[in-house]
Amino acid sequence: MKKYDYLIVGAGLFGAVFAYEAGKAGKKVLVIDKRDHIAGNIYTKEIENIQVHQYGAHIFHTSDREVWDYVQQFAEFNRYTNSPVACYKDELYNLPFNMNTFSKMWGIRTPAEAKEIIERQIREAGIREPKNLEEQAISLVGRDIYEKLVKGYTEKQWGRRATELPSFIIRRLPVRFVYDNNYFNDKYQGIPVGGYTQIIEKMLEGACVRLNTDFFTCREELMNEAENLVFTGMIDEYYDYCYGELEYRSLRFETEVLEMENYQGNAVVNYTEYEIPYTRIIEHKHFEYGCQGGYGESRSGISDKTVITREYPAAWSRGKEPYYPMNDEKNNALYEKYRALADKEEHVIFGGRLGMYRYFDMHQVVREALKAAEKALG
């Protein structure tokens, strides 16, 4: 008999949900993570009385009532609404593309005026079969929106020029002809009061957790401790890159404390010029109501300092942290080879963005983990 029923590699959201469900089913669980903290990329840390999102902005949003109710068990969520602002050459535009955006860009007021401009620009472009991302975007929203708000940001994010990126990367670009800056269409959204780390702590209460533990440096020893494995790392690394490397994009973060109450007046400001190396600046205090300041009055509980993070996209190579799978045709075809190997495994479950090589939002990670737990635990 082995000591644990499940070894879970990765103390992020997928691993924690599975561990919680396994614990409820009476299973013994060992969770490991190579980092020195739990919670993976949703890890939040308190700095200057501000909950700082260490690995970029994370806003929980979903239309799945069951998933929403599930996460409410572990924390109270505030009413934060994601309303980012885009900065292009010192011009500020609301996102997503809506009447506030169009009014600022073209000096118009009505949906009919905005539709006419966009439709005219699409006609003038005359693109019938888009051959790359640039042509696809222009055929969807016209040249003005593309040039100011899509082109530079996308090229920085992917590390390639838009004319070198495949058209299918942008299936659609949502355009709203209403004055509404709510980025998501989902019914529920918010951020946990007190940050995300507390959620993972509660999920892992019944599990044995080992941090600073790299699965690949003591693989055989760890596998001998458990009957089953839940793996949330890179699936190609698990198989020792036997078919070759999948491609990922990485990120680099620069976080600093500023001696001011309010730096940019919004949680997220995107920088859409290619020449500016970071894609966005996050000001963390604006994620939590009652803590952000900036309302022209002094209130208790508001820090007189602020914490900002600049987010830089980066090329990935072995040893760097992978954040986004590059889901183009070439990489998806390669992943299918690895998935064929995974499908033959009887005691291994692959989960999360890296294990399933798919971009997931947090609510989708929760749903996938619950599905995996239901299938495995019955």
Number of C-alpha atoms within 10 A of each C-alpha: 8 11 13 19 18 26 26 29 25 27 28 24 27 30 29 27 26 28 30 21 19 21 18 12 12 11 17 18 25 23 23 23 23 17 15 10 14 26 23 22 18 22 23 23 16 12 13 15 17 24 23 26 25 19 17 22 21 20 19 21 22 20 13 15 10 10 18 19 10 13 17 12 11 16 16 15 19 15 15 16 18 23 17 20 21 24 18 19 12 9 10 16 23 22 23 23 22 22 23 21 26 26 17 14 16 12 12 16 14 14 16 10 15 22 16 11 17 21 15 12 19 19 14 12 14 12 14 11 10 16 15 18 23 23 22 26 25 24 23 21 22 21 21 16 19 19 17 20 22 20 22 22 27 21 21 23 20 18 14 11 16 22 15 12 19 17 19 14 15 14 11 11 13 12 16 19 18 12 17 16 20 15 16 15 10 12 11 15 20 19 22 23 16 20 23 25 22 18 23 23 16 14 21 25 13 18 21 14 16 18 15 11 17 16 20 12 9 10 10 10 10 17 16 14 16 20 15 20 21 22 23 24 21 23 24 22 16 17 13 12 13 11 12 13 17 22 22 22 19 19 19 17 15 12 17 11 12 13 12 11 17 21 16 15 16 20 21 23 23 22 25 25 24 17 11 15 18 24 22 24 23 25 26 24 28 23 30 21 14 12 19 24 22 15 9 6 6 10 11 8 11 19 19 16 19 25 25 22 24 19 21 18 21 21 16 16 13 8 6 14 15 20 18 20 21 18 17 14 12 11 16 17 13 16 23 12 13 22 18 10 12 19 11 9 11 9 13 17 19 26 25 26 22 23 20 22 28 16 16 16 15 19 19 18 21 23 17 19 23 18 13 20 19 13 9 13 14 7
